[in-house]
Amino acid sequence: MSKSSPIPPGLCHRSGSGKHASVLHLFDRFAGAATRHAGSPTAFVLALVVVVAWAITGPMFGYSETWQLVINTGTTIVTFLMVFLIQQSQNKDAVAVHLKLNELLASHREASNMLVSIEDLDEEELRQLVIFYRHLAELADKEDGIKSSHSLDEARENHAAKRQARASRGRRGRTAGSDAGSSPATATVGS
């Protein structure tokens, strides 16, 4: 653990201990380095050179089944191993991004804390949130355009306040209409 670790004291629990933790740490570092290098231009050129060299040797081997098996076996093994390395790196990156977003949500006074750890919700719960946010976007579009934004909690409060304000305006409007000489029958027809 580095001295500048963002993990608060008392929360530092590594999965495993001793040799096991050391192996996991080494694998994590290896997976990160391997995926970074595999996505580099150098790795692409190297793979291209291997494929071209294989293709050039085709006539020497008479395009035999063994010649074809070499490239098939090589690419299968590399692909199989890279799937696990890339998945390890993506899992780590996803967790890091989720933690950063959780920190932003937790630190912002007006953000809804209900969205912290949203990645743990099931698909149906996520669909419900998508519908809710689409509705929020429609409300924002009707109000002030895309410059208006709301958290979940703020949206509920704003919606309740707006409903209450509309209701009180409606009551005042009906009361003013009655005072202006209109009969109670006309006031009830408009409501």
Buried (B, 14 or more C-beta within 10 A) or exposed (E): EEEEEEEEEEEEEEEEEEEEEEEEEEEEEEBBEBBEEBEEEEEEEEEEEBEEEBEEEEEEEEEEEEBEEBBEEEBEEEEEEBEEBBEBBEEBEEEEEBEEBBEEBEEEEEBBEEBBEBEEEEEEEEEEBEEEEEEBBEBBEEEEEEEBEBBBEBBEEBBEEEEEEEEEEEEEEBEEBEEEEBEEEEBEEEE
